[in-house]
């Protein structure tokens, strides 16, 4: 039995594979297995529209095998934080088109992450000051960011059964908009305590209808959303993100080693591009349960993307051993737009400035030096 909050990985070796071995995701060829993880930066413009500095930020990181965008809300109801982009208006689609054109112009590949925050919102961020929605009327612990600073979470409103087709349609329409915006695929965000994760875990889902109670019922919404999104893209253009032991956003499940391999097995039948697993507890809780990533990888049976505190050496070992097919990096990509090149040359990395992670201007966003600039300064 593990005693840490990190997931154990025990898959057999895949000889000859490295972080720089190309890979196919369905019809999409990617040049390496280094993925830019989705990273909320709170720098979208008015109307939750991507703007010029967002275009430059993503284009700078186009050497990643795959970029997954910051979480992007599928509807006004899905908004949970100020300054986060959407994919539900014509202006947002046009803003994202500038991003995808820039990334493709530099030879990159980019998926959009589809997001509905559910209960992790506040009436001040909701249309008409409405309550946030959730599987059940259970208030998260803690506070959330609003336009007026930190405010306590509120008790959300439980979705009525007849409202759920409308939520599924939000994801489907957003997927169609992502296609129009020129993305290479989409990722369904079912992790980190947001709406689809809230339905999966028994701590936040106390429903008694077809979307609650049994594990089969709790996974129903994720499957229906994913099938709807795949109806737009084809399954090979869709990934799903899960976070089995993450307690972020006041989350918990009583049997994660039962729940999440089951979820992965149900997703296997859809033929998706990949399964993206956050293997750690983001808040480092000592009470986070033990977990074995091999159970997830084996249950899914397809392309597996690992995420959670990896560095160059550990990621290379995971790919070489067959424990992961792709590895996603967060903070290293914030501070190192040329992370792929730095990993290839085993070069030192820039240090991330955590004070500029969320909100602000270009400082701490598009001004981190590239390796050639760093070398010039040292001469």
C-alpha positions, 0 to 999 in steps of 0.5 A, a space after each residue: 500500500 502506498 503512503 504518498 499522494 503520488 500515483 505508482 506507475 508499473 507498466 512494462 518497458 517499451 524499448 527505444 521510445 523517448 520523449 522525442 519519438 513522434 506519435 500519432 493521435 488518430 490521424 494527427 501526427 505529433 513530433 514529440 511526447 512533451 505536452 503543454 498542460 492546460 494552464 489557467 492564466 486569467 488573461 483573456 480580454 473583455 467578453 472572455 475573448 482571447 487577445 493579442 498577448 494570448 496569441 503570442 503566448 501560445 505561439 511561443 510554445 508551438 514546439 510542444 508535441 501538443 498544446 492543450 489550452 487553458 480551460 475554456 468555458 463552454 457557456 456563460 453558465 460554465 464561467 468560474 473565474 474572471 479573465 478566463 476565455 470562452 468558446 461560446 460566442 462568435 467573438 471568442 471563436 474569432 479570438 481563438 482562430 488567431 491563436 490556432 493560426 499562429 500555432 499552426 504557422 509555427 508547426 504546432 498542434 493544439 487542442 482546446 480544453 472544454 470546461 464547465 466549472 459547475 459549483 466552483 463559481 459565484 453568483 457574481 460570475 453567473 448570468 443574472 446573478 443565478 446560483 451556480 449549478 451542480 449535481 447536488 446542492 453541496 457547498 464547497 469549502 473555502 473561497 473563490 476568486 471573483 471580480 471583487 476578490 475572494 468571496 466564500 463559495 455559495 451552496 449551488 443549485 442541483 441540476 434538474 434531470 430535464 436540464 442535463 440535455 442542455 448541459 450536454 448541448 453546451 459541450 457539443 456546441 462548444 466542440 463545434 465552435 472549437 472546430 470552426 476556430 481551427 483546433 486540432 481536437 478537444 479535451 473534455 475537462 472531467 478533473 479537478 473538481 469541476 462539473 463533470 468531476 462533481 458528477 463522478 465522485 460520490 462526495 459531491 454527487 448525492 443524486 437519486 436519478 439516472 445521474 447519481 447513486 451507482 457508479 454506472 449512473 455517476 459516469 453517465 454524464 461524462 459518457 454522454 458529453 464525450 459521445 456528443 463531442 465525439 459526434 462533432 470531432 470523431 473520437 480520435 479528435 477527443 481526449 478526456 482529463 481525470 484526476 482520481 486523487 485530487 482533493 482540489 476544490 473540496 473533492 473526495 471519492 470514497 473508492 477512487 481505486 474502484 471509481 476511476 479504473 471503471 471510468 477509464 474502462 467505460 471511456 476505452 469503448 469510445 476509441 478516444 485520442 488519449 486519456 489525460 490523468 492528473 496523477 497527484 493531489 494538487 493541494 498535497 493533502 496528507 489524506 489523499 488516498 493511495 492510487 496505482 496509475 497502472 490500473 487506469 492505464 490498463 483499464 483504458 488500453 489506449 494512449 495514456 498522458 501522465 501529468 503531475 510533477 514530472 521533470 525531464 528525467 522522470 518523464 523520459 523514464 516513464 515514456 521509455 518504460 511504457 508507463 506513459 505515452 505522453 507527459 504533460 508539463 505545467 509550470 515548466 512551460 509557463 517559464 520556458 516557452 522553448 521547454 522542448 529544446 531545453 529538454 533536448 539539450 539538457 539545458 537549465 530551465 528558467 524559474 517560474 514567477 508564481 506571483 504572475 501566474 494569474 492575471 496581469 499583463 505580458 510580464 510573467 506571460 510572454 517575456 520569459 527568455 528563450 535559451 538563445 537569449 539566455 546564452 546571449 546574456 551570459 556572454 
